[in-house]
Amino acid sequence: MGICGLHCDRHCRHYTNIHVPYLENRGITEMRRSTHVAHQVIVLLVCGVIGISSIVGGTVVVSGTSIHGPDSIVATVTLSQANAVSLIERHGIPILTVDQAKISAVVLASPEEFAWLASMKLSPRAVPDGVAEQQGWKPGTDHGRDFHSYAQMTALLQNISATYPDITQLYDLGHSVQGRTIWGLKVTDNPTVEEDEPEVRMCGVHHGNEYMGAELCLLLAQYLTDNYGTNDTITDLVDNREIWIIPMVNPDGHEMGTRENVNGVDLNRDYGYMWGGWGGSPGPFSQMETQVMRVNALENAFVLSLSFHTSAAVVNYIWNYKAQRAPDDAVMVALSNQYGSRTGYDVTEGYDWYQTMGTPMISAMDVEVTLTGQLRPRTQTSKVPGR
Ligand SMILES: [Zn+2]
């Protein structure tokens, strides 16, 4: 079974999610100096691997719709019951951090959800804004200074494309609910030709308020293009891979500063494969943004995919929806460990972390990386961050 639940006879596909915390009070200039992050991404780019996926039925629980943004409450909860994480996730409340011992978690809640958490005897306690910002659970008030806006991202991608026409092609992949273009930059030699090369995809900002995902994608695009022809490794990658970079899957949410898209749907729960009706998603691929990602995946035989998230520091690989290991688990672990060893991030199988449904972890190798906003090696080894 190939991507998005549709058969594919070309290649097996591999997907990875990467989570990092919010950028903490750093300007774009300083962040651009942090090109080591681009190196970490390239670690995974180098590897083209083969695997086989399988499908197991899942529970469908439709939860309410709620938009989580700057006004949401960052709260700690006590995981007093064994299924508490699942209860919270199914209720559509974003989980930002789960303690490794699963004793407590940090969530992003509306006032109504805060009350629900209390009614469930999960003992929610609001985290002061200053602490939440310091921990990377909430962007600072000056985050507009630190991150590219949608317009700035568009201008940068267009500039890269114009500067390096021989190795890039900028695609209008489709549009968001509010009509913003979802850009896809293809980086490869002969970019207008579909060559028989392994294809990989990096994307960011499924969650609109997780700004660092776009920044890493832009850093990678800049790094690959700037170093082509002078750096042998980069030149080899560009010549022998088709590298897709999609910095903002959820541009409307990015501009609003909300986790969900403008319809209040968590796009990272809206994918059709093992869709569960969580995060406000009314149906598989119900949103324009995930439909764009689906078409892009069907048009390209991705062998590896990375999806960047924020609020913590972890590399998480398939599966998210079931405990059973993927057939190519050893390859997934090896790849994820390469990334984790260079960044200091925890490496975990998705389900071991906590179960989610309808994520783009849809085929044989899907890795999420949650990036820490501080862009520094992690120091809190006891924390397992949220996606
Ligand atoms: Zn996320």
Residues whose N, C-alpha, C, O or C-beta is under 5 A from the ligand:
A	BS01	ZN	H207 E210 H309 T310 R387
